[in-house]
Amino acid sequence: MKAPGGFNILFLCTGNSARSILADAIANRLGAGRARAWSAGSKPTGRVNPAALTLLESLGYETGGFRSKSWDAFEGPDAPVFDLIVTVCDNAAGETCPVWPGKPMRAHWGVEDPAAVAGPPAAIAAAFAETYRLLHERIERLLALPLDSLDSPALKREADAIGALAA
C-alpha cells in the first residue's frame, strides 16, 4: 500500500489555516523516517492562523515552512503520490476532490474548527490545544499501524475507525 518513497498522507480542510496545518506538523514529527505529511485546502485562506503557529512554536515545532495553499499545489508530475487523504473538516469531506494519482484511500476525521472560537485569548488557545490533542491521538494511532503491510481495504477500515474516536 505504500507509495514510492514512504507512506504519504495529505490532510485536507477548506481553509488550510488551522486543523490541516496542525495535522501536517504532528504527522511529520511522529512519522519521521516512516511517513511524510502535507496539508492543503479546497479554498485556502491564504494565511495560517496565528494561534496555530503560536501553539506549534510553544511545542517546539519549526513553523517557517507552513503556508495556506490549495490542493491544486499537489497536481502535476512532481506531486507526491499519496497513500491516504484525510479530511479534517466536514466541509472538505463533502467536496468533490481532485482525482489523485495512485488512488489513495480516503478517510474523514471531523474535528471542530478552533479558528471559529471567539472570546478571550485563553479560550482560543484552549480550543487550539484541544484540537492538537485530538489530532495527535489520531495520528499516533494511525502511525502505530503496520502501514507497510496493510492493503487498501484494511487501511480504509483502520483510518475510518480512528476518525470515529470520540473527541
C-alpha positions as CSV (number, residue, x, y, z in Angstrom):
1,M,0.0,0.0,0.0
2,K,3.0,2.3,0.5
3,A,3.7,4.9,-2.2
4,P,7.3,5.0,-3.5
5,G,9.5,6.8,-1.0
6,G,7.4,6.1,2.1
7,F,3.9,6.4,3.4
8,N,2.4,9.7,2.3
9,I,-0.6,11.5,3.8
10,L,-2.4,14.6,2.7
11,F,-4.6,16.4,5.3
12,L,-7.3,18.5,3.7
13,C,-9.5,21.2,5.1
14,T,-11.4,24.0,3.5
15,G,-9.1,26.9,4.5
16,N,-5.8,25.1,5.3
17,S,-5.2,27.5,8.1
18,A,-5.6,25.6,11.3
19,R,-6.6,21.9,11.6
20,S,-4.9,20.6,8.5
21,I,-1.7,22.6,9.4
22,L,-1.7,21.1,12.9
23,A,-2.2,17.6,11.5
24,D,0.6,18.2,8.9
25,A,3.0,19.2,11.7
26,I,2.1,16.4,14.0
27,A,2.3,13.7,11.4
28,N,5.7,14.8,10.2
29,R,7.1,14.9,13.7
30,L,5.6,11.5,14.7
31,G,6.2,9.8,11.4
32,A,9.8,11.0,11.0
33,G,11.6,8.4,8.8
34,R,8.4,6.4,8.3
35,A,5.7,8.7,6.9
36,R,5.5,12.1,5.3
37,A,2.6,14.5,5.5
38,W,1.3,17.6,3.7
39,S,-1.7,19.8,4.0
40,A,-3.9,21.8,1.7
41,G,-7.3,23.4,1.3
42,S,-10.1,23.5,-1.2
43,K,-10.5,27.2,-0.6
44,P,-7.3,28.3,1.2
45,T,-7.5,31.4,3.3
46,G,-4.1,32.5,2.2
47,R,-2.6,32.6,5.7
48,V,-2.0,30.2,8.6
49,N,-4.0,31.1,11.7
50,P,-1.6,32.8,14.1
51,A,-3.0,30.8,17.1
52,A,-2.0,27.6,15.2
53,L,1.6,28.9,14.8
54,T,1.8,30.1,18.4
55,L,0.8,26.7,19.7
56,L,3.1,24.8,17.4
57,E,6.0,27.1,18.3
58,S,5.3,26.6,22.0
59,L,5.6,22.8,21.5
60,G,8.9,23.1,19.7
61,Y,7.8,22.9,16.1
62,E,9.6,24.8,13.3
63,T,6.8,26.8,11.7
64,G,8.6,28.7,9.0
65,G,7.6,26.5,6.2
66,F,3.8,26.4,6.8
67,R,1.6,28.3,4.3
68,S,-2.1,28.1,3.4
69,K,-2.3,26.5,0.0
70,S,-4.7,25.0,-2.4
71,W,-4.9,21.3,-3.1
72,D,-4.0,22.3,-6.7
73,A,-0.5,22.6,-5.4
74,F,-0.4,18.8,-5.4
75,E,-1.3,18.3,-9.1
76,G,1.2,17.6,-11.7
77,P,4.0,15.2,-12.4
78,D,6.2,16.3,-9.5
79,A,3.5,15.9,-6.8
80,P,3.8,13.3,-4.2
81,V,1.8,10.1,-4.6
82,F,-0.5,9.8,-1.5
83,D,-1.4,6.6,0.3
84,L,-4.1,8.3,2.4
85,I,-6.0,11.5,2.2
86,V,-7.7,12.6,5.4
87,T,-10.3,15.4,5.6
88,V,-10.3,17.1,9.0
89,C,-13.3,19.3,8.5
90,D,-16.9,18.5,7.5
91,N,-17.0,21.0,4.6
92,A,-13.9,19.4,2.9
93,A,-15.3,15.9,3.4
94,G,-18.4,16.8,1.3
95,E,-16.5,18.5,-1.5
96,T,-15.5,16.8,-4.7
97,C,-11.8,16.3,-4.5
98,P,-9.4,16.1,-7.5
99,V,-8.5,12.7,-8.8
100,W,-5.3,11.8,-7.1
101,P,-2.6,9.7,-8.7
102,G,-2.2,6.3,-7.1
103,K,-5.8,6.1,-6.0
104,P,-5.2,6.9,-2.3
105,M,-7.6,5.7,0.4
106,R,-9.7,8.5,1.9
107,A,-10.8,8.9,5.5
108,H,-12.7,11.6,7.3
109,W,-11.7,12.8,10.8
110,G,-14.1,15.6,11.6
111,V,-12.6,18.0,14.1
112,E,-14.2,21.2,15.4
113,D,-12.6,24.3,14.0
114,P,-10.6,26.1,16.7
115,A,-10.4,29.1,14.5
116,A,-14.2,29.5,14.9
117,V,-13.9,30.0,18.6
118,A,-14.4,33.6,19.7
119,G,-13.6,35.1,23.1
120,P,-10.6,35.9,25.2
121,P,-7.2,34.7,24.0
122,A,-7.2,31.9,26.7
123,A,-10.4,30.4,25.2
124,I,-8.9,30.5,21.7
125,A,-5.6,28.9,22.9
126,A,-7.6,26.2,24.8
127,A,-9.6,25.4,21.6
128,F,-6.4,25.0,19.6
129,A,-4.8,22.9,22.3
130,E,-7.8,20.5,22.3
131,T,-7.7,20.3,18.5
132,Y,-4.0,19.5,18.7
133,R,-4.6,16.8,21.4
134,L,-7.3,15.1,19.4
135,L,-5.3,15.1,16.1
136,H,-2.2,14.0,17.9
137,E,-4.0,11.0,19.4
138,R,-5.5,10.0,16.0
139,I,-2.2,10.4,14.1
140,E,-0.4,8.5,16.8
141,R,-2.8,5.6,16.3
142,L,-2.5,5.7,12.5
143,L,1.2,5.7,12.6
144,A,1.2,2.7,15.1
145,L,-0.4,0.6,12.4
146,P,1.7,-1.7,10.2
147,L,1.5,0.8,7.2
148,D,3.9,-1.2,5.1
149,S,1.7,-4.3,5.1
150,L,-1.9,-3.1,5.2
151,D,-3.8,-3.5,2.0
152,S,-6.1,-0.7,0.8
153,P,-9.4,-2.0,2.3
154,A,-7.7,-2.6,5.7
155,L,-6.1,0.8,5.7
156,K,-9.5,2.3,4.9
157,R,-11.2,0.4,7.8
158,E,-8.5,1.4,10.3
159,A,-8.4,5.1,9.2
160,D,-12.2,5.3,9.4
161,A,-12.2,3.7,12.9
162,I,-9.6,6.2,14.0
163,G,-11.7,9.0,12.7
164,A,-14.7,7.7,14.7
165,L,-12.8,8.1,18.0
166,A,-14.7,10.3,20.4
167,A,-13.3,13.8,21.0
